[in-house]
Amino acid sequence: PSCRGLALAAGWLALARADHGQGACSAVSGVIIGDDSIAEKTSVQSAGECCEACHQNADCVAYTYDEHQKTCFLKDNTNDSIPRDHRISGVVIGRHQLWNACEGASASLPFCDESLPLDKRIWDLVERVKLGEIASELTARQSSAIPRLGLPAYYWGTNAIHGLQNLRCIGDLCPTAFPAPCALAATFNPKNVEAMGQIIGLEERAYFNAKEHDSLDTWSPTINLNRDPRWGRNVESAGEDPLVAGLYGAAYTRGLQQEGEDRYLQAVVTLKHWMSYTLENYRGVTRDTVDSKVSAWDMVSSFLPQWEIAVKEAGAKGVMCSYNMVNGRPTCGNKDLTEILKHDFDFTGYITSDTDACRDIFQTHKHVKTGEEAVRECLLSQTDIDSGDTYVKYLQSAVEKGVVNRSYADQALYNTYKVRFELGLFDAKGSKESKYASIGTDIIGREAHQQSSLTAARESMVLLKNSGTLPAKKGQKVAVIGQAANDTEYLLGNYNGPICPDDKFDCYPSIFQEMLRLNGPSTTMVSNLDTTEAVAAAGSADFVVLIVDNAKDGGREALDRERISLCPQQDAVAKAVLALKKPTVLVLVNGGIIGIDELKDLAPSILEVFMPGVHGAQAIAETIFGDNNPGGKMPVTMYHSSYVDEVDFMDMSMVAGPGRSYKFYTGVPLFPFGFGLSYSTFALEAQTEEPIIVDSAGSATLDVTVSNTGKFDGDEVVFAYMTNESDVKVGTPMPIKSLLTFQRLHLAVG
């Protein structure tokens, strides 16, 4: 495909503004709220107009906007909630009374009695739900309201991979956006991830308190391994090492949930995607049809460890099971996998399916024959929430026909309500005394939050090569060349929420704009793929910033890559510019890695920036001019582009072909995992000479002295590996080396 031939990652939706001078509406994507309609309006151009129509109708409490048909449906109820693509629904704020549970007549019911034990309260609520109401309660993205119980609707599916999605800016206040996970992983600083989680949780509370978004749940983070560079969702992966991915998930969880900081959780994570999920759509095999064959050794050594860390050590309260099958069984219908979560990892939260994964069990995987049997498989495996319509269509009949006992559905209700209880959503009194009650919309996107995002972007810069051209001097003639030079969207990654109030991206600067700000008017730009223009601009410059990217052709959700090389047009421009032998920095903007091959030798300097986010342009320009000393490291191996011809993408084995990841790859990479230079130099000396003794808990201490021997203050990451130097033969593959721990240090000169 051409460099411009593919859209950016699917799965995001910037919602239209839906407010009016006399009132406002909430707005959520992918769902129909309310049954029947009291009026329909055609030729409606936005969800905002639909909200306006609902607000002007005194009987309207909810609306649904059909984006394809441009039709607005007005409702006088919120009785039902059905997942549906290309729909935006919401309620009129202030008119819709069911936002908080346990207010009004329902306050006297036992499940609202805060003096009772939590278990007793939850079961009291579960027992009041009628069979015909269960399916809607166990459906995402939004569970329905039950007005007779004073139970409000609840939105489960707020994506928050690196900032809140599925909602809108409130006036000029937009949620904070962070670098994509591939860039955050390059910081090797879990504090950045924990700060992001805390900020996302705070801002989600602000939206909830303002009655803008009825959710305190996130479908994040992604902790699947970057198993192969062709996977379309590597942009949202924390890299190829299970320890790094696990610590990433744990840091996000601690930051977002804030367990122990208040009597309630701040918000709830949903780790995804359980289990062995690293394929989208490759040569006709899709995530909905694939049966991933995973050995017990690969499962234990590569695909399970990150989950144990995030669940057992950080207490994650949510897990999303994936579309695929593993060894002949659908992940959302696999009791043995759930047993690992519940009993081995002490998981006490809820499980949701990915979108239509329960339906896949009988429609695409053909694991069972009917929808009722698919309901049984999901409920028996404790898939509490069905993101789709399988429960809505088949749960009641499955119970009535005796295909599944209602007790399994009741247990699913218990698990999901428990999460909402732990958030304080059924404590009318206690929740008002919580520190979260006072969180207002003024914290959304505030300066301190933006600074956290900027810090993460700065720390994510990975200097791969420097032949003395960096840092560049300011004030010289600089040419900025590349299709990503003047478009901030190229820097963002996937699952982006609303970035700017007008649903665009230009409220944050591009790379060219930041280079111009720091360097002055002697900065020029070529932002197309015209080789003649690029060569002319570079030829008249003293210094060249040459940007290449795979933002448009680097895979995405539902589509894997066939190749990992730079697309031909960009490759031609890059080689022509580099042939001039000008002082040049090659800037790599990518989610999954780009196999740059001979460009490694042709470029005097190389800066890997991954997808650094809304403040990425500032971080890039500051790094080029030396205002930011790069300290990031590669969280993945950069292979030659020929790697895709050496390893079968469909083979899940980590030792297939020449091997996968730094642990098993026997070839010579372009740049290895953990690699990254600095403008400074560092010395490391181990203080422990005796054999390291591991205690009964599996821990050991190694004293290391690290010093900055260069001319600039800077950051260094210390990695501790265990290497395999034994001659003992074992029946399973042994890694070349394995990461044990790491720590990022900031060191002044001297």
C-alpha positions, 0 to 999 in steps of 0.5 A: 500500500502507499504511504497515504493509503490507509487510515489511522488506527480504527476504534476512536471517535471524536464525539460532536459537541452536544450542548446547548445554551440552556442545557447539555447532554452526555454523549457516548458512542456505539450504543442505543439508549432507550426503547421506542421513540417519541419523535424522529428527525431526519437530516440532522447533521450532528449529535449536538443537533440531536441533543438540541432537539431532545432538549427542546422537547419537554418529554425527551430524556434521551436521544440516539443519533444515527450517523449514517442515516443522519437521523435523530431519535428522541426517547422518553426513557432509558430503559434499554441499552443496545450496542450498535455501530455508528450510533451516538446516544446520551441523556439530557443532563438535569432532566434524566434523574437516574444518575446516582443509585440509592436516592429517592424511593430506592434509598430504603432498600437493603442494598442501599444500607451502607451499614450492612456487609458488602456481600449482603448488599450486593446479593440483595440487589442481584435477587431483585433483578428479573430474568428479563432484565439480566441481559441488559445489565450484563451488556456493554458498552452500556448496562441499562437502567432499572428505574423501579430499583433506582438503578442508573445506566452504567457505561463500561467501555471507556477506552483510555489507552493513553487518555480518555476516549468515548466522550467529548471536550467540555467547552474548551476543556479536553482530556489530557492525552499522553504518548502512546504506550510504545513511547511510554515503554521507551521511558523505562520509567513506571512513574510516568505510567502511574502518573498517566493512570492517576490523571486519567482516573481523576479526569474520568471522575470529573466527567462523572461528577459533572454528569457528562459521562456515566462511567468510572471504568476503562477498557485499558491498558493493553498488556499483550506482548509485541510478539512480532513486528507485524502485529497491527496493535504494537502501537498500544503495546508496552514492548516485547518483554513480559516483565516490562509489560507487567510493570506497565500494567501494574503502574497504570492500575495503581495510578488509576484505581488508587486503591487504599487512598480512599474508601472507594476506588477512583476508577477501574482498569480492564486489562486486555486482551486475555489471552495470547492475542497478537493477530488482527487480520493477516492473509485472510485469518482474522482475530475472530477466526484464529486458533492460536496454538501456544505451547505450555512453555510459551504460555508460562514464560511469555504470555502469562507473566505480565498478567500475574504482575498486574493482577496479583501485585497491583490488584487490577479489577477488570480483565477483557477476554479476547476474540481468538481461540487458544489451543482449540478453545475460545478465550471467553469460553475457557474455564481453565484460563479463568481458573488461572486468573481467579485462583492462581492470580487472586483476581476478584474483579469482573471480566468482559468480552471484547466486542462480539467475542461471545458471538464469535464462539458460535458464529465464527469459531463454530465451537458450539452451534447456538447462541444459547450455548455460546451464552452458557460457555461465556457465563460458565467461564465467568465472562460477566459482561458481553460486549455485543448482543449475544446476552441480549438475544439469547441469555433469557432463552438459554435460562428458560430452556435449561441450557444454563442455570440462572445462578451463573447469570446471577454470579455475573451480576454480582461480579459487575455490581461489586465493582460499582459498589467498590467505586462508591456508586451505591453509597449515597452518603459515603460517596459524598464524603469521599475525596472524589466527590469534590473533583470538578471539571476544572482539573480536566486537561489542566497545566499540571496534567499537561506537564506530566504528558510533556515529561513522558514525551521528553523521556521517551526520546531514544537516540539510536545513532549520533555521529556528532551532528547532535545536538544541533546549533540554533539559528542556522538554516534548517530544513524539516522534511517529511509527510509527518513534518506539519501534522500533529496527528501523525504523532498520536497513535491509536485510540485517541480521544478528543484532542482539541475542542473543534475535534481537530489536532492543530491546537498542539504544534507540529514538528515543523512548528516547534523547530520554527519556534526554537530555531527561528525564521531560517527554518523551512519545510517540505511536507510532501513526498516530492523527491525534487523538492526535498533535495532542493530544500536539503541542499540549501540547508545547513542542517536537515531534520528528515522525518519518516513514519508508518503512521498511515501504513503501519498496521492498525486494529483489525489489520496486521502488516505484511512488511515492516520496511519503509514505504517506497516513496518515503524510502526514495526521499530519504535516500535522495536527501541522505545522499547529499551528505548534509548534517542530518538527523533521521527521525523515526515516527512509528508504532510498530518498528520500521526496518530501516535497513541501509538507512542506518548506515546512511544517516549521520544521526537517528532519533527514534520517537515512536508515537510521542503524543500531543507534546511530542513535537516539542520533545523532538525539537528540544532533543534535536537542539539539546534542550532535552538530553535523550535517555529513552531505550528501545522496548523492542528489537528493531529487526531488518525488514527481511525478518518477515521472510524468516518467521511465520507470523502465524506461528506463536512460538517465541523460538520460531525461525531465528527467534522472537524478542531479545530473549530468543533472537539469534540474528543481528538486529539493527538495534537491540532491546534496551539500546539508547544513547545520550548526549552524556556518557555514563560509567557503571561499576558493580560493587558486589563481587561475591555470588548473588544469593537469592532469598526464599522470596526469590529476591536478591540485591546487587549494589551498583554505582552509576556516574555521569562522566560526560558534559551534560546532566542526563538520564541512564537506565540500569538493566539487570539481566540473567544470562544463560551460560549453562551447558546443562541440557533441558527439554525446553528452550532457554532464553539467551538472557532475561530481564530481572529488573531495571531503574531509570536514574537522573544524574548530574555531571560528575 
